[in-house]
Amino acid sequence: MGAVVSCFESICRTIGSVLMAIVNGIGAILTAIVNGIVALFDIIISCLTCGRGGGRRRDGGRHTTSTV
């Protein structure tokens, strides 16, 4: 009788491990999707605020120097 209970406990523990692995996999997929969306919005916002796709805005080569 003890072997049957031990086998049943092992089956329940295995099913629980499988379910947790599935939940962790779904969580990892959702995290990757959210990170991708955030990166996409970051690119769009940086393009809209800088006027070009990355880097700092240049001033057209006009530099002012002061001589004292």
Residue pairs with C-beta under 8 A, 6 or more apart in sequence:
43 53
46 53
46 54
47 53
47 54
50 56
50 57
51 57
